[in-house]
Amino acid sequence: MNSRLTIASIIMQTVERHPDREALVAGGKRWTYEAWNARINRTANALAALGIQPFDRVMIFIHSGEVAATAFLACQKLGAIAVPVNFRLSAGELSHILGDSDARALVYGAELSEIALRATQGNEGLIRIRAGGVPDAGGTATIHDFDALISAAGVDEPPAHVRPDMISALVYTSGTTGRAKGVIHTHENDVAIAMNCALEYQLGADGRALHIAPLYHVGGMQAYFTPHLFVGAANIIEPRYSASGTLAAISAERITSLFAVPTQIQEMLFHPDFKKYDTSSLQMITTGGAAIPSATMERVMAEFSPRLYNGYGMTEASLTLLLNPRDALSRLGSCGKSTLISRTRIVVNDATRDVRPDQTVAPGEVGQLIVQGPQMTAGYWNNPVESAKRLRHGWLYTGDLFRCDEQGYHYFQGRADDMIISGGENIYPREVEEVLHTCPGVQEAAVIGLPDDKWGSVISAFIVRSDPALTRDSIDRYCKDSQQIAAFKRPKRFYFVEKLPTNPSGKVMKRELAALATEMAPS
């Protein structure tokens, strides 16, 4: 890999190779690579005219769309640090990240004005740029209009000299374990991620990628949008996901590749109008974050796309493991093997001591996954304590539990923090969930431990039914007859829900399940 490459240099190479190819489709408009590059340059030059310099942080708080992608890439050319954030944040959460990142500018969507203005109250030094609508009356603060700014800016390439070791983005974690932390991504990290994905997925310039994953997320931007950009493919953005809207876009735009979390795949596959849409153009689907039942997987590959990749990655090290489509059915539930640029090990899980990288577990045993590779983060912004905790001995300690079989296939067992101790026994939620996913009538399942006076924690299952007649007794009988889990691992409480609460990356929010259990009685 050429270590001199940056996101900025590869954008320019793509434009030189594919100036007339369709690059972006969003909001009813279309741009070729040449035309879109001009808009990216105008945005970078407009930011520079407002005083944004290399290393300055620019927060992007907007729904997925052209502005989200353009502003992010403009930062890459300018040498500024993009800070894309979740458009679902509250004013307090947004204010925290603004303060933690010490952002110089905020680009926000008109639909988010109220939250943006509440979060920035009193922050007089912040440059505010609103995209869409009529500019706000921001009190004593000046509010710039995005389109007006860039229409007045030049199209020349920004003069900044961007290096591979410069920070390209701060990607804030979802905050499932507390306050959101800013994960540092350098240009070198993001080039490695993009090239890794382009090679593993065999992407080409003829591809047409549909983007339903939010672009503030690593899975949406670094591991999916940017790889398609690098190869000169077309990028079609859906600002808000819906099953019918996604199916319609696949048909209308002749989409060839799709990144969707398992919940979304199942929603589309089981949509009553699924057969009415022409999805024959779809050549590959990439997913991750949860298991898909065997029967559903067979339908996906027969009716949706024969090439289904199941991967594992995290904000700190994207696309670390990948299961090839040829193994999708025979290795059901596996995240596959290490990707081209990744080294992985499974080490003893012991929070009481500093476990070294050579303290690995035997095949079949559960331990913590550690990762090494050029995609690995340099650490957490303004958080040396967490950086030292997670980055040790040249490896990233993920906090995720895995087991690996004799052939090197990895199986996710859950977060170390999610491990359930019931009656003195360690129980990994994922091994229970894998059995539940094979039960007829179960569409989705998630397992947590809930407080219990007798056992300490009791195994509790939250079930989304595909068969309304499914009962707790029939599930319990299936678990007992399956002989795949010991009796003490069988769920003791069952909660039937319409859907599981997930974050944008498809991970089940288990804290929300625990809260939900306080509001409803088990079946």
N, C-alpha and C positions, 0 to 999 in steps of 0.2 A: 504494500500500500504506500502511495506517495504521501509522505508526512507533510509536504508543503501545501497540500490541498486544504482549502477552507470552504465553508458553505458559499461564501461570496464568489470565489474563483470558479466553483463548479456551476453556479447559476450562469455565469458568463460563458463558460464552455458549452453549456446546454443551449444557450441562445445562439451561439455561433454555429452549432451543429444543426439546430432545428428551428430557425427563426420563424418559419411559416407554419409550423405545426400548431394545432390547437393546444393551448397550455392550461387554460382555466375557464370553467363554466360556473357562474355563480350569480344569483339574483337576476336571472333572465338575461345576462350579458355573457359575451364570449370574447376571449383574448387569445391571440397567438403569443408565442414566446417572445417575439420581438416587441409586440405592443405591451404585454404585461411587464416586461423588463423595464420599458420606459416609465411605466407607472410606479414600479418599485424604486427606480432611480429618483423620480420626482418626490416620492415620499421621503427617501433618505436625505435628499437635498433640502426639503422643507424642514425636516427635523434639525438638520445642521444649521439652517438659517435661524431657528429658534434658540440656538445655543447648545444643542445636544452634541456631545463629543464622544470619542471612543471611551469605553468603560462606563459611560452613564447608563443608568437603568431606565428602560422605557416599559411601563406596564401596559398590557393590552387586555382590556376588559370589555369583551364584545362577543356576541354569538358568532359561531363559525360562519365564515363567508369570505368575500374577496378582501375586505379590509383587514380581517384577522390574519390572513395569509400574507398580504402585501406588507403590512406593518412589521410582521415578524421578519420577513426577508430583507426589508429595508434596514432593519437594525444590523443584520448580518453584514450588509455592504458598508455600513457606516462604522462598524466596529463597536457600536453600542450593544448593550446587553438587553435582550428581550426578556420580559417577565410576563408571559401569558398566564392569565388566571381564570379560574372557573367563573363563568357568568352567573352561576347560582349563588355566589357568595353574598352574605349579608354585609351591611355597611361596616359593622364591627370587624368582621373577618377581613374585608378589603382594606380597612384602615390598618390592621395589624401587618399585612403584607407590604403595604405602602411604606410603613415605618421600618419594617425589618430590612427591606431591600433598599431603602433610602432612594426611592425612584425620583428621577428628575421630571418625568413626563408621564401622563396618563392618557392613553387613547381609549375612548369608551363609546359604546353604542348609544344612540338616542333613546332606545328602549330601556336603558339602564341608568338614565340620567339621575333619577331621584336617589338611587343608592350611591352613585358615584359622587354626587354633590354632598350628601350627608357624610360620606367617608372622608372627604377631602376638606371639610370645613376647618378653617384656621390654618390650612397648609398653603400659605400665601406664595411660597417659592415654587410650587408645583405648576408645570406647564400642562394645561388641560386642553385636550383636542377631542371634540365630539364628532362622531361620524353619523350622518343622517339627520334629517329633521331640521328644525330651526334652531340656531345656536341658543344656548341657555342664557338666561340672565343670572350670572354667577355671582351677584353681589359685587364685592370689590375685586373679585378675580376675573381675569380675562379668559373667555372661552373661545378657542379657535375652531373653525369649521374645517374638517378634514379635506373635503373636496376643494374648497377655496384655497387652502394652503398648497395642495399639490398641483393645482392648475396653474399657479403662479410660479412654480419651481421649474428648474431646468431638467433636461433629460440626460445630461452627461453622467458618466459613471462617477460616483463620489470619490474624492481624492484620498480617502483613508487607506492606509496600508494595514490590512488585517492579517494577523499571524495565526497559525494553527493552535498555539497555546493560549490565545485570548479566549475569554469567556464569551460564549455565544448566547447562552440563555440561563436564567434561573427558573427551574421548574418546581413549583411548590407542590409538595405531597398533599394527598387528599385529607390529611389530618385525622385518619382513623385511630391513631394512637396518641392524640393530643394536638397541640398547636402545629399548624402546617410549617414544614421546614423547606427552605430553598435549596434544592439540589443543583449543584454547579455542573453545567455542561459547557465544555470547550468546543471550539470548531473541530478539533481533532476527534473528540468523542462523537460528535454528530455526523461527521464524515464517515467514521468507522461504522456507526449504526446504519446509516443509509446504504453504504456499499454492501455491508453484510446482508441486509434485507433484500437489496436488488439481486444479489447473487443467489441467496437461498430460495427466493421466490421466482427466480428466473424471469425478471421483469424486462420489458423491451419498449421501444419507442411507439409501437403500435397499440400499447395498452391504454385502456380507459378506466381510470380508478374512480370509484364512488366513495366519497368521504362523508360518513355519518358519525364517525367518532369525533369528539370535540378536539379542535386544533390546539387547545391549551394543554393537552395531554400528550405525553411522550408517544403513546401508542398511536395517536392521531397524527401528530406532526413529524417527530423524528423518525419513527419506525414505519410510517406508511406514506405520508404526504411527500416528504423529502426524497425517499427512494424513487418514487415515480417522477418527481421533478428531475432528478439526476439523469434518468434514462430518456427524458424527453417525451414522456407519456402525457396524456390529457388528464386533468384533475377536475372532477365534477363535485361540487360541494352542496350537500343538503344541510341547510341551517338547523333544522330540527328533525329528529328521527321520528318516523312512524312506520309501521309495517307496510301499510298500503302505499305510502309515499315513496318508500325505498324500492318496493317492487315496481312501481310505476316508473321511477327514474332508471332502474336497470333496463327496463323494456325500451323506454324512449331514447336513452342515450347509448344503448348497446354497450353496456358496462361489461368489462372483462375481469375486473378484480374488485373484491369487496372485503373490507375489514369490519367484522361485526362480532360482538360478544355473544356467547351461547344463548342468552335470553332473547336477544334480537333475532338470531337465526331461527329459534324455535317459534317466535311470534310470527315471523314471515311464513315459515313452513306450514304452520297450523292455521294461517289466516284463511277464512272461508273463501276468499277470492284468489287464492294462490294460483290455481290452475288457469285463471283468466289472463295472467300476465306472461309475456314471452321473456323468459330468463335464459334462453338458449345461448346468448352471447357470453354468459358468465363462465370464465375459464378457471377461476380460483377463488376460494374464500379462505381468509386467515382469521383465526380466532384464538381465544385463550381466556384464562381466568376461572373456568369452571368445567365440570365434566358434562358431556352430552350423553344421554342414554343410548344404548346400542341400537335400538329400533329407530330412534330419531336419526342417528348417524347414518344408518343405511339409507333412510329416505333422503337425507341431505345429499349424499353422494349419487343417488339414483335420479333424483328429481331436480336438484338445485345445481350442484357442481361436483364433478368427480374428484376435483383436486381441493381437498380440505386440509389446511395446515393448522395444527394446534401448537401454539407456542407459549413460552413463559419468558417474561422479562419484568423489569421493574424500572421505576424512574431513575434509579441509580445505576442500572446496567441493562439496557434494553436488548431484547431478543437474545437471551442467553441459551435457551433450549428450544428445540423445534422438532415436532413429529412430522415426518414426511407423509404425504397422502397414501403412499403404498402400505404404510403401517397403521393407518387410521382405525381400521376395524380390528386387526389382530392385536393391537396394543391399546385398546380402548382405555381412556383415562390417563394415558401417559402424555407427558410434555416432550417426549423424545430424548434426543441426545444433544450434546453441546454443539452450538453453531460454529461456523468456520473460524470466527475470531475469538471464541470463548474457551477458557479453561474452567472446569468446575470440579469441586470435590464435595463430598458429604462428610462432615466431621461430627464428633461427639457434641451433643447439645447439652451444655452445662453453663448456666448463667453465673455460677459462683466462681468461675476461674477463667483464665485466659487460655482458651483451647487453641492449640497451634494447628497450622494447615496439614501437618502430617498425622494428626490424630483422627484418622478416618474410621468410619464404621464399616462393617462387613456388608456385602450384598444382601439386600432384603431388610437390613436394619434401618431404623429411622434416625436421622440426624439433621444438622443444619447445613443448608447449601451455602458454599462460599464460591465466589466468582473472581476471575481475573481476566483482563482483556482491555483493549484500547477504548472500549465503550464505557469503561468503569469511571464513575464520577471521581472528581478530585476531592469531594467533601461537601459539607453543608455550609451555606452562606452564614457567616456570623455565629457559627455554632461549633466551636472547636471540641467541645465535650462529646457531642454526638458523632462528629467526624472521627475522633479517636476511638470511640466505641465500635463503630461499624467498619472502619478501615484499619486493618491490622496485618502486619507481616506481609504487606503487599497484596492482600486479598480483601474483597468486600464480603463482610459477614451479613448475609441477607436477612436473617431472622425468620426465614421460611424453612419449614421442615419437609424433607424429601426422603424417599427410599429409592434405591437403584437396584435393578435386577442384574443377573449375571451377564446379560448382553449389553448393559450400559444404558438401558431405558430408564428415565426418571419418572417418578410418580409423586406428585405434590400431596402432602399430608396436612397442610394448614400452617398457620402462623404459630411460632413458638408460644406466643401469648395466648393462643386459642386452645392450647392443650387442656384437656379436662382431666382432673384428678377426682375419681369417684371411688369411694371405698378403698383408697390407697393405691388404686390402679391408674396408670397413665393411659389415656384414651385419646387417639388422634381423630378429630371430627371427620377428616376426609375419608378415612377407611370405612366409617359408618355411612357417609354420604354416597360412596361408590356402590355400596350394596343397595341403598334406597333407590338410586337411579336406575337400577336394573329391575325394580319391582313394577309389574304391569299396573298401569293407572297412575303412576307417579311421573309428572312432567318435570318438576324441579324439587330439590330438597336441600336443606341446610341444617346443620346440627351444631348446637351449642350446649354448654353446661349451665344449668341454673341452680341456685342455692338450694340445699336440701339438708334438713336437720340430721337425718340419719347417715347419708352417704357423703356429705360435704357438697358434692355437685351431682346432679342427676342428668343423664343424657336426654336431651329434648330435641325433637325433630320438627321442623317447620316444612310443611308439604304443600306444593302446588299440584292439584290433581288434574290429570287429563281425562280421568274417568270419575264423574261426580259420585258414583256408587262406592268408591274406595273408602274403606273404614280403617280405623286404627287397628282393629283386630286382624284384618286381612293383611295389613303391612307387617304387624308383629309376627304373624304366622309365616309370612314369606321370609322374614329375616331369620326366624328359627329354622325353617326348613332348608334355607340356602346353605347352611353350614359354612358360611364365609366369615362370620364374626362370632366371637365367643358370647355366651349368654350375658355376661356383665357389660358388654358393649351395645346390646340392643337398646334402642330408645325406650324410655319409660313414660315419657310425655309426648303427646302429638298435638300440633297446632296446624289446622288447615287454613291456609291463607290464599288470597287471590293472586298475589305476586310477592316475590322476595324483594326487600329493599336493597338496591345495589348502587354503587357509585358509578361514574361515567365509564370506568374501565371494566365494569362488569363484575367487580368483586362484591360479594354479599356483605352488607354492613351489619356485622353481628351484634354490635352494640344496640342497633335499632331493633333487632330481633329480641334482645333481652328486655328492652323497653316495651315492646309489643306484648310480651308474655305477661306483663303486669296489668295489661288492659283486657285480656281475654282468658277464658278458662280453657284448659286443655280438653281435647276430645276424649 
